[in-house]
Amino acid sequence: MRGWWSRRPHDGSVRYVDLLPLALVVLAALVVASIVALAALRSGTASHALRSAGRVLLGGAVLAVLAMTLATGGFGYRSVNLVPGSGIVSSLGNINHSLGMLNLFGNVVMFAPIGFLIVLLGRSMPGATALGAGLSLLIEVTQYVVGRAADVDDVLLNSAGTLVGAVLATVLVGTWPSRWTTTG
C-alpha cells in the first residue's frame, strides 16, 4: 500500500508511513465511536452521545497523528531547526514542488481533526489551539530524543492546522440546532 511521505532534511530522501496501520486506527476509532455513541444514546441524550463519540474520535485522531509522526523511519539522524520559517521556505523552494506542498499542507491537515474535535467537546478556539500546539511540541521533542529531526515549523504548521479545525467546528456549532447542543 502506498504511504504518506515527507522529506528528510539531511539528504532529501523520502520516508514512508504505511497507510494500512493508520487506516486500521481510523477504522477502529470510527467503530468504537459508533458503539459508544449508540450506548450513550440509549441511556442519555443526543448531546451525551455526541460528546462520547467525540472523545473516542479525538483519541483516534491523536493515535493517528502519533502513528504518522513517531512510528516511522528516520531514526539515527538527530537534528533540530529552531529558526521559524526556514523549513517552510525550504519546502516552498523544493525542486519537487508537489513534495514541498504536501509537506506543508500535510502538517496542517493532519492536526485539523484534533482542533475540530476539541472544540466540539467544549473547549474554546484558543484552548484547542494551545492543546494542539502542546501535542505538536511534545511530538517534536520526542522525535529529537529518539534520534530524529525536530522542526519548529512543524509545531507552527500543526498549530495552524489545529486552529483551522477549531474555526470550522466553531462555525459548525453556531449552525447546529439548539437541541444538539443542550446538555444532558
N, CA, C and O of each residue as an XYZ file, in Angstrom:
736
protein
N       0.845     -1.175      0.000
C       0.000      0.000      0.000
C       0.886      1.231      0.000
O       1.892      1.266      0.709
N       0.536      2.229     -0.771
C       1.329      3.457     -0.833
C       1.273      4.171      0.499
O       0.282      4.063      1.222
N       2.310      4.888      0.826
C       2.390      5.513      2.139
C       2.359      7.025      2.093
O       2.537      7.641      1.042
N       2.134      7.597      3.239
C       2.254      9.030      3.463
C       3.748      9.319      3.506
O       4.504      8.502      4.033
N       4.193     10.427      2.983
C       5.617     10.661      2.945
C       5.955     12.085      3.284
O       5.116     12.982      3.200
N       7.188     12.278      3.667
C       7.720     13.615      3.882
C       9.224     13.584      3.616
O       9.852     12.525      3.647
N       9.779     14.743      3.357
C      11.188     14.864      3.020
C      12.040     14.837      4.284
O      11.739     15.532      5.255
N      13.095     14.042      4.272
C      14.062     14.059      5.361
C      15.032     15.187      5.081
O      15.560     15.267      3.972
N      15.289     16.062      6.040
C      16.065     17.268      5.774
C      17.532     17.041      5.438
O      18.116     17.885      4.759
N      18.160     15.957      5.868
C      19.600     15.825      5.684
C      20.002     15.323      4.306
O      21.114     15.606      3.860
N      19.141     14.592      3.620
C      19.574     14.071      2.326
C      18.512     14.156      1.238
O      18.733     13.686      0.122
N      17.384     14.738      1.543
C      16.342     14.889      0.531
C      15.593     13.608      0.204
O      14.735     13.600     -0.679
N      15.913     12.508      0.917
C      15.235     11.255      0.623
C      13.802     11.297      1.149
O      13.420     12.221      1.867
N      13.042     10.317      0.796
C      11.642     10.259      1.189
C      11.440      9.081      2.126
O      11.981      8.000      1.893
N      10.665      9.281      3.182
C      10.331      8.168      4.065
C       8.829      7.948      3.974
O       8.063      8.870      3.694
N       8.432      6.727      4.211
C       7.025      6.364      4.058
C       6.419      5.927      5.371
O       7.088      5.339      6.221
N       5.144      6.224      5.521
C       4.338      5.701      6.613
C       3.368      4.735      5.965
O       2.639      5.104      5.045
N       3.357      3.517      6.434
C       2.442      2.529      5.891
C       1.016      2.954      6.236
O       0.688      3.128      7.410
N       0.182      3.121      5.238
C      -1.178      3.592      5.463
C      -2.106      2.527      6.030
O      -3.152      2.869      6.582
N      -1.762      1.260      5.915
C      -2.637      0.213      6.430
C      -2.833      0.319      7.943
O      -3.978      0.335      8.394
N      -1.767      0.394      8.751
C      -1.998      0.561     10.199
C      -2.746      1.851     10.521
O      -3.585      1.882     11.422
N      -2.441      2.902      9.790
C      -3.138      4.174     10.008
C      -4.623      4.026      9.699
O      -5.467      4.496     10.462
N      -4.941      3.381      8.595
C      -6.343      3.158      8.222
C      -7.042      2.294      9.263
O      -8.216      2.516      9.563
N      -6.338      1.316      9.817
C      -6.927      0.462     10.851
C      -7.221      1.248     12.130
O      -8.244      1.020     12.776
N      -6.334      2.169     12.496
C      -6.571      3.017     13.672
C      -7.812      3.877     13.449
O      -8.660      3.991     14.334
N      -7.915      4.476     12.277
C      -9.074      5.318     11.966
C     -10.355      4.492     11.948
O     -11.369      4.907     12.509
N     -10.317      3.346     11.317
C     -11.489      2.470     11.263
C     -11.898      2.017     12.663
O     -13.081      2.028     13.003
N     -10.924      1.622     13.467
C     -11.224      1.189     14.837
C     -11.854      2.336     15.633
O     -12.807      2.120     16.382
N     -11.330      3.545     15.477
C     -11.897      4.698     16.182
C     -13.332      4.952     15.745
O     -14.185      5.262     16.576
N     -13.608      4.825     14.461
C     -14.974      5.026     13.967
C     -15.925      3.962     14.503
O     -17.049      4.273     14.899
N     -15.483      2.718     14.516
C     -16.327      1.632     15.023
C     -16.590      1.818     16.515
O     -17.734      1.733     16.962
N     -15.531      2.071     17.286
C     -15.692      2.258     18.728
C     -16.554      3.488     19.010
O     -17.405      3.451     19.899
N     -16.345      4.574     18.266
C     -17.152      5.782     18.459
C     -18.621      5.501     18.183
O     -19.490      5.995     18.902
N     -18.905      4.726     17.168
C     -20.295      4.374     16.853
C     -20.915      3.553     17.974
O     -22.050      3.804     18.378
N     -20.178      2.582     18.472
C     -20.685      1.737     19.563
C     -20.917      2.578     20.820
O     -21.954      2.460     21.471
N     -19.948      3.419     21.151
C     -20.069      4.274     22.336
C     -21.246      5.234     22.181
O     -22.009      5.438     23.125
N     -21.398      5.824     20.994
C     -22.494      6.763     20.753
C     -23.849      6.068     20.878
O     -24.769      6.615     21.485
N     -23.979      4.877     20.313
C     -25.242      4.141     20.415
C     -25.559      3.789     21.866
O     -26.703      3.924     22.299
N     -24.556      3.339     22.620
C     -24.776      3.016     24.030
C     -25.164      4.267     24.816
O     -26.060      4.220     25.658
N     -24.493      5.378     24.544
C     -24.805      6.630     25.239
C     -26.181      7.142     24.842
O     -26.891      7.706     25.676
N     -26.563      6.960     23.611
C     -27.871      7.416     23.137
C     -28.993      6.639     23.819
O     -30.048      7.197     24.120
N     -28.764      5.364     24.059
C     -29.776      4.540     24.727
C     -29.982      4.958     26.175
O     -31.088      4.847     26.705
N     -28.923      5.438     26.815
C     -29.026      5.783     28.229
C     -29.036      7.287     28.490
O     -29.145      7.709     29.641
N     -28.927      8.089     27.455
C     -28.868      9.532     27.665
C     -29.451     10.287     26.494
O     -30.333      9.802     25.785
N     -28.935     11.491     26.311
C     -29.426     12.365     25.253
C     -28.513     12.306     24.038
O     -27.434     11.715     24.071
N     -28.974     12.932     22.975
C     -28.148     13.014     21.765
C     -26.866     13.781     22.048
O     -25.810     13.439     21.515
N     -26.943     14.803     22.871
C     -25.759     15.589     23.225
C     -24.728     14.722     23.939
O     -23.534     14.801     23.648
N     -25.191     13.898     24.872
C     -24.286     12.983     25.589
C     -23.649     11.985     24.613
O     -22.458     11.691     24.713
N     -24.432     11.477     23.687
C     -23.925     10.526     22.694
C     -22.875     11.178     21.804
O     -21.857     10.560     21.493
N     -23.114     12.421     21.392
C     -22.146     13.129     20.545
C     -20.842     13.381     21.295
O     -19.759     13.211     20.733
N     -20.941     13.783     22.557
C     -19.721     14.016     23.344
C     -18.944     12.718     23.537
O     -17.717     12.704     23.441
N     -19.653     11.634     23.808
C     -18.987     10.337     23.998
C     -18.271      9.906     22.724
O     -17.114      9.487     22.767
N     -18.957     10.009     21.596
C     -18.337      9.657     20.316
C     -17.173     10.585     20.007
O     -16.146     10.146     19.490
N     -17.331     11.870     20.324
C     -16.257     12.844     20.083
C     -14.994     12.520     20.848
O     -13.892     12.683     20.326
N     -15.143     12.061     22.090
C     -13.963     11.681     22.885
C     -13.218     10.513     22.245
O     -11.989     10.508     22.173
N     -13.977      9.529     21.785
C     -13.347      8.367     21.145
C     -12.665      8.792     19.843
O     -11.536      8.386     19.568
N     -13.351      9.606     19.051
C     -12.761     10.070     17.786
C     -11.517     10.914     18.030
O     -10.549     10.815     17.276
N     -11.527     11.739     19.068
C     -10.347     12.531     19.406
C      -9.180     11.610     19.764
O      -8.049     11.835     19.331
N      -9.458     10.583     20.548
C      -8.407      9.610     20.863
C      -7.868      8.949     19.608
O      -6.659      8.760     19.472
N      -8.763      8.596     18.683
C      -8.332      8.003     17.415
C      -7.515      8.973     16.577
O      -6.537      8.579     15.942
N      -7.915     10.249     16.572
C      -7.167     11.260     15.809
C      -5.763     11.441     16.379
O      -4.791     11.554     15.633
N      -5.668     11.468     17.700
C      -4.350     11.608     18.331
C      -3.487     10.381     18.040
O      -2.302     10.516     17.738
N      -4.070      9.190     18.128
C      -3.317      7.973     17.796
C      -2.853      7.984     16.343
O      -1.732      7.568     16.050
N      -3.698      8.454     15.436
C      -3.315      8.530     14.025
C      -2.147      9.491     13.830
O      -1.217      9.192     13.081
N      -2.190     10.640     14.496
C      -1.084     11.601     14.405
C       0.192     10.992     14.974
O       1.266     11.134     14.389
N       0.078     10.320     16.107
C       1.267      9.684     16.691
C       1.822      8.615     15.759
O       3.038      8.471     15.630
N       0.938      7.867     15.110
C       1.392      6.839     14.167
C       2.129      7.475     12.993
O       3.140      6.943     12.537
N       1.636      8.601     12.503
C       2.276      9.245     11.358
C       3.581      9.937     11.722
O       4.471     10.063     10.880
N       3.704     10.385     12.963
C       4.870     11.188     13.319
C       5.942     10.436     14.090
O       7.122     10.774     13.993
N       5.554      9.426     14.852
C       6.529      8.747     15.704
C       6.841      7.325     15.280
O       7.903      6.806     15.623
N       5.959      6.691     14.553
C       6.142      5.278     14.215
C       6.739      5.090     12.831
O       6.562      4.037     12.218
N       7.434      6.085     12.337
C       8.023      5.977     11.003
C       9.537      5.985     11.108
O      10.096      6.234     12.176
N      10.181      5.714     10.010
C      11.642      5.639      9.949
C      12.312      6.969     10.214
O      11.698      7.903     10.729
N      13.571      7.036      9.857
C      14.316      8.265     10.015
C      15.114      8.325     11.305
O      15.655      9.380     11.637
N      15.203      7.228     12.041
C      15.959      7.227     13.277
C      17.448      7.260     12.963
O      17.886      6.750     11.932
N      18.208      7.855     13.845
C      19.653      7.869     13.676
C      20.208      9.161     13.120
O      21.427      9.324     13.064
N      19.358     10.086     12.706
C      19.843     11.373     12.234
C      19.165     12.458     13.052
O      18.110     12.964     12.670
N      19.760     12.808     14.159
C      19.200     13.815     15.062
C      19.571     15.203     14.564
O      20.743     15.511     14.345
N      18.552     16.031     14.389
C      18.783     17.426     14.035
C      17.650     18.256     14.608
O      16.601     17.728     14.977
N      17.872     19.550     14.677
C      16.834     20.439     15.184
C      16.862     21.738     14.377
O      17.930     22.282     14.097
N      15.698     22.217     14.016
C      15.556     23.516     13.368
C      14.762     24.400     14.310
O      13.586     24.145     14.568
N      15.405     25.439     14.823
C      14.747     26.374     15.727
C      14.527     27.735     15.083
O      14.180     28.695     15.772
N      14.724     27.831     13.774
C      14.535     29.086     13.061
C      13.151     29.075     12.414
O      12.949     28.414     11.395
N      12.197     29.803     13.002
C      10.841     29.794     12.442
C      10.819     30.243     10.982
O      11.378     31.281     10.630
N      10.181     29.463     10.162
C      10.013     29.796      8.753
C      11.035     29.187      7.821
O      10.783     29.101      6.619
N      12.185     28.759      8.329
C      13.229     28.263      7.424
C      12.819     26.954      6.752
O      13.093     26.764      5.567
N      12.175     26.061      7.477
C      11.703     24.810      6.877
C      10.569     25.053      5.898
O      10.454     24.359      4.888
N       9.733     26.038      6.195
C       8.636     26.392      5.297
C       9.188     26.947      3.997
O       8.742     26.567      2.915
N      10.157     27.847      4.102
C      10.787     28.407      2.902
C      11.461     27.308      2.095
O      11.399     27.301      0.865
N      12.106     26.381      2.793
C      12.758     25.261      2.113
C      11.738     24.406      1.368
O      11.983     23.992      0.235
N      10.600     24.142      1.997
C       9.553     23.348      1.337
C       8.985     24.085      0.132
O       8.716     23.474     -0.902
N       8.800     25.395      0.261
C       8.274     26.183     -0.853
C       9.250     26.206     -2.031
O       8.839     26.275     -3.189
N      10.549     26.148     -1.719
C      11.559     26.165     -2.763
C      12.013     24.790     -3.220
O      12.944     24.674     -4.017
N      11.367     23.757     -2.724
C      11.749     22.390     -3.071
C      11.650     22.199     -4.579
O      10.674     22.616     -5.203
N      12.651     21.575     -5.153
C      12.642     21.325     -6.594
C      11.448     20.454     -6.998
O      10.927     20.578     -8.106
N      11.028     19.588     -6.103
C       9.819     18.803     -6.302
C       8.690     19.564     -5.594
O       8.427     19.348     -4.410
N       8.037     20.448     -6.334
C       7.024     21.338     -5.763
C       5.909     20.556     -5.069
O       5.440     20.969     -4.008
N       5.483     19.451     -5.641
C       4.416     18.648     -5.041
C       4.827     18.124     -3.672
O       4.027     18.127     -2.737
N       6.050     17.684     -3.554
C       6.549     17.184     -2.279
C       6.580     18.302     -1.237
O       6.180     18.099     -0.091
N       7.049     19.461     -1.633
C       7.092     20.601     -0.715
C       5.701     20.995     -0.236
O       5.493     21.245      0.951
N       4.760     21.049     -1.157
C       3.384     21.423     -0.797
C       2.742     20.359      0.094
O       2.021     20.689      1.036
N       3.002     19.089     -0.202
C       2.453     18.016      0.621
C       3.007     18.094      2.040
O       2.277     17.869      3.005
N       4.264     18.403      2.166
C       4.873     18.545      3.479
C       4.190     19.669      4.263
O       3.865     19.501      5.438
N       3.975     20.807      3.614
C       3.351     21.941      4.290
C       1.887     21.655      4.626
O       1.475     21.743      5.783
N       1.113     21.315      3.605
C      -0.312     21.104      3.821
C      -0.582     19.855      4.656
O      -1.553     19.811      5.411
N       0.269     18.847      4.525
C       0.103     17.642      5.332
C       0.217     17.943      6.813
O      -0.545     17.405      7.617
N       1.170     18.807      7.187
C       1.321     19.190      8.590
C       0.114     19.964      9.101
O      -0.241     19.847     10.274
N      -0.513     20.744      8.247
C      -1.711     21.486      8.643
C      -2.911     20.545      8.736
O      -3.604     20.511      9.753
N      -3.149     19.790      7.679
C      -4.330     18.921      7.600
C      -4.307     17.845      8.679
O      -5.357     17.474      9.203
N      -3.133     17.346      9.014
C      -3.009     16.273      9.990
C      -3.582     16.680     11.353
O      -4.124     15.831     12.062
N      -3.474     17.949     11.732
C      -3.935     18.396     13.044
C      -5.327     19.021     13.022
O      -5.885     19.285     14.087
N      -5.902     19.265     11.857
C      -7.227     19.888     11.789
C      -8.306     19.069     12.513
O      -9.121     19.660     13.221
N      -8.348     17.745     12.369
C      -9.377     16.986     13.099
C      -9.254     17.131     14.620
O     -10.258     17.098     15.332
N      -8.051     17.290     15.102
C      -7.853     17.437     16.544
C      -8.472     18.746     17.028
O      -9.195     18.759     18.024
N      -8.195     19.839     16.333
C      -8.801     21.116     16.701
C     -10.313     21.083     16.595
O     -11.021     21.620     17.448
N     -10.803     20.445     15.535
C     -12.248     20.322     15.314
C     -12.907     19.589     16.480
O     -13.904     20.052     17.033
N     -12.347     18.453     16.843
C     -12.948     17.629     17.892
C     -12.814     18.255     19.275
O     -13.724     18.135     20.095
N     -11.701     18.914     19.545
C     -11.530     19.564     20.848
C     -12.595     20.643     21.045
O     -13.159     20.762     22.133
N     -12.876     21.430     20.004
C     -13.914     22.451     20.112
C     -15.287     21.803     20.265
O     -16.105     22.267     21.060
N     -15.545     20.741     19.516
C     -16.832     20.059     19.661
C     -17.029     19.511     21.069
O     -18.159     19.367     21.535
N     -15.932     19.209     21.736
C     -16.015     18.695     23.107
C     -16.074     19.812     24.147
O     -16.049     19.544     25.348
N     -16.153     21.058     23.692
C     -16.422     22.150     24.624
C     -15.302     23.126     24.902
O     -15.500     24.070     25.667
N     -14.136     22.940     24.316
C     -13.048     23.894     24.532
C     -13.199     25.081     23.592
O     -13.868     24.995     22.562
N     -12.575     26.173     23.958
C     -12.583     27.358     23.106
C     -11.569     27.193     21.977
O     -10.717     26.306     22.019
N     -11.671     28.055     20.974
C     -10.683     28.029     19.882
C      -9.257     28.224     20.409
O      -8.367     27.458     20.043
N      -9.019     29.234     21.262
C      -7.655     29.385     21.783
C      -7.209     28.177     22.612
O      -6.053     27.759     22.535
N      -8.130     27.618     23.403
C      -7.783     26.439     24.199
C      -7.446     25.253     23.329
O      -6.484     24.534     23.596
N      -8.238     25.043     22.282
C      -7.981     23.935     21.355
C      -6.642     24.123     20.656
O      -5.869     23.175     20.515
N      -6.370     25.348     20.219
C      -5.116     25.627     19.519
C      -3.922     25.405     20.440
O      -2.901     24.862     20.018
N      -4.052     25.822     21.694
C      -2.961     25.614     22.664
C      -2.730     24.120     22.907
O      -1.586     23.676     22.996
N      -3.806     23.352     23.014
C      -3.647     21.902     23.199
C      -2.976     21.256     21.989
O      -2.111     20.394     22.144
N      -3.374     21.670     20.780
C      -2.742     21.148     19.570
C      -1.273     21.518     19.491
O      -0.436     20.696     19.116
N      -0.959     22.766     19.849
C       0.443     23.204     19.848
C       1.251     22.413     20.871
O       2.393     22.034     20.612
N       0.652     22.166     22.031
C       1.342     21.377     23.057
C       1.608     19.952     22.604
O       2.691     19.414     22.836
N       0.623     19.337     21.956
C       0.813     17.986     21.422
C       1.920     17.978     20.376
O       2.774     17.092     20.376
N       1.904     18.958     19.491
C       2.925     19.036     18.446
C       4.318     19.224     19.048
O       5.276     18.582     18.616
N       4.428     20.098     20.037
C       5.717     20.317     20.700
C       6.206     19.042     21.366
O       7.389     18.711     21.283
N       5.305     18.325     22.025
C       5.658     17.047     22.651
C       6.170     16.046     21.614
O       7.141     15.331     21.861
N       5.520     16.001     20.464
C       5.949     15.103     19.386
C       7.334     15.486     18.886
O       8.188     14.619     18.706
N       7.564     16.772     18.660
C       8.869     17.215     18.152
C       9.989     16.934     19.155
O      11.077     16.513     18.762
N       9.736     17.161     20.436
C      10.746     16.859     21.467
C      11.022     15.358     21.491
O      12.175     14.935     21.584
N       9.966     14.558     21.406
C      10.132     13.098     21.394
C      10.942     12.664     20.178
O      11.826     11.814     20.289
N      10.642     13.246     19.018
C      11.397     12.901     17.815
C      12.882     13.210     18.008
O      13.732     12.416     17.605
N      13.202     14.338     18.610
C      14.590     14.689     18.836
C      15.251     13.709     19.813
O      16.373     13.257     19.585
N      14.547     13.389     20.901
C      15.094     12.499     21.931
C      15.402     11.117     21.358
O      16.400     10.503     21.735
N      14.555     10.620     20.450
C      14.782      9.281     19.890
C      15.714      9.298     18.682
O      15.886      8.277     18.016
N      16.312     10.444     18.397
C      17.317     10.491     17.333
C      16.773     10.878     15.973
O      17.302     10.444     14.950
N      15.743     11.675     15.945
C      15.152     12.116     14.675
C      15.213     13.628     14.581
O      15.696     14.299     15.493
N      14.727     14.149     13.491
C      14.717     15.589     13.276
C      13.531     16.223     13.997
O      12.427     15.679     13.997
N      13.774     17.375     14.609
C      12.727     18.182     15.225
C      12.738     19.537     14.538
O      13.804     20.080     14.244
N      11.550     20.088     14.280
C      11.459     21.321     13.498
C      10.387     22.232     14.071
O       9.230     21.831     14.194
N      10.764     23.454     14.420
C       9.821     24.422     14.954
C       8.707     24.715     13.938
O       7.583     25.032     14.327
N       9.013     24.611     12.653
C       7.992     24.860     11.635
C       6.889     23.807     11.671
O       5.740     24.107     11.347
N       7.223     22.585     12.058
C       6.186     21.568     12.221
C       5.215     21.986     13.319
O       4.003     21.819     13.181
N       5.752     22.531     14.412
C       4.892     22.996     15.505
C       3.994     24.132     15.010
O       2.800     24.158     15.310
N       4.561     25.061     14.260
C       3.774     26.186     13.732
C       2.684     25.704     12.776
O       1.540     26.151     12.865
N       3.031     24.800     11.867
C       2.052     24.300     10.895
C       0.997     23.421     11.566
O      -0.183     23.507     11.226
N       1.406     22.586     12.507
C       0.447     21.760     13.239
C      -0.513     22.634     14.042
O      -1.711     22.356     14.104
N       0.016     23.688     14.655
C      -0.825     24.619     15.411
C      -1.811     25.320     14.493
O      -2.972     25.512     14.852
N      -1.352     25.702     13.313
C      -2.246     26.323     12.328
C      -3.346     25.345     11.932
O      -4.501     25.742     11.781
N      -3.001     24.084     11.764
C      -3.999     23.074     11.441
C      -5.017     22.902     12.543
O      -6.211     22.759     12.283
N      -4.538     22.918     13.790
C      -5.459     22.821     14.923
C      -6.406     24.014     14.924
O      -7.602     23.859     15.173
N      -5.878     25.200     14.648
C      -6.709     26.399     14.592
C      -7.745     26.312     13.469
O      -8.902     26.685     13.665
N      -7.338     25.825     12.301
C      -8.282     25.656     11.183
C      -9.435     24.736     11.595
O     -10.601     25.051     11.359
N      -9.106     23.610     12.206
C     -10.143     22.690     12.669
C     -11.031     23.327     13.723
O     -12.246     23.131     13.709
N     -10.440     24.086     14.635
C     -11.205     24.748     15.690
C     -12.157     25.793     15.105
O     -13.296     25.920     15.555
N     -11.691     26.532     14.111
C     -12.551     27.529     13.451
C     -13.719     26.839     12.754
O     -14.863     27.278     12.874
N     -13.436     25.771     12.034
C     -14.507     25.032     11.353
C     -15.539     24.508     12.350
O     -16.741     24.593     12.097
N     -15.086     23.973     13.465
C     -16.015     23.459     14.475
C     -16.833     24.588     15.092
O     -18.026     24.425     15.350
N     -16.195     25.728     15.326
C     -16.907     26.871     15.907
C     -18.012     27.342     14.965
O     -19.119     27.653     15.405
N     -17.708     27.394     13.679
C     -18.717     27.781     12.693
C     -19.835     26.741     12.660
O     -21.016     27.089     12.625
N     -19.460     25.476     12.671
C     -20.452     24.403     12.627
C     -21.348     24.423     13.860
O     -22.567     24.300     13.743
N     -20.753     24.575     15.036
C     -21.534     24.601     16.276
C     -22.514     25.774     16.243
O     -23.630     25.659     16.751
N     -22.117     26.876     15.664
C     -23.007     28.032     15.553
C     -24.206     27.778     14.652
O     -25.208     28.486     14.752
N     -24.126     26.787     13.776
C     -25.232     26.482     12.868
C     -26.032     25.262     13.308
O     -27.048     24.941     12.691
N     -25.589     24.568     14.374
C     -26.306     23.386     14.864
C     -27.645     23.778     15.467
O     -27.765     24.841     16.075
N     -28.643     22.937     15.304
C     -29.908     23.165     16.023
C     -29.636     23.102     17.532
O     -28.812     22.307     17.983
N     -30.324     23.932     18.299
C     -30.063     24.008     19.743
C     -30.302     22.674     20.455
O     -29.703     22.420     21.500
N     -31.165     21.825     19.907
C     -31.429     20.544     20.572
C     -30.190     19.646     20.568
O     -30.109     18.723     21.378
N     -29.220     19.892     19.674
C     -27.998     19.080     19.639
C     -26.977     19.559     20.648
O     -26.113     18.788     21.066
N     -27.059     20.806     21.043
C     -26.018     21.363     21.899
C     -26.468     21.515     23.344
O     -25.715     22.036     24.167
N     -27.669     21.075     23.670
C     -28.118     21.153     25.068
C     -27.425     20.079     25.875
O     -27.104     19.007     25.363
N     -27.200     20.373     27.122
C     -26.534     19.393     27.985
C     -27.534     18.348     28.431
O     -28.741     18.584     28.480
N     -26.996     17.194     28.752
C     -27.917     16.151     29.194
C     -27.266     14.887     29.581
O     -27.944     13.937     29.971
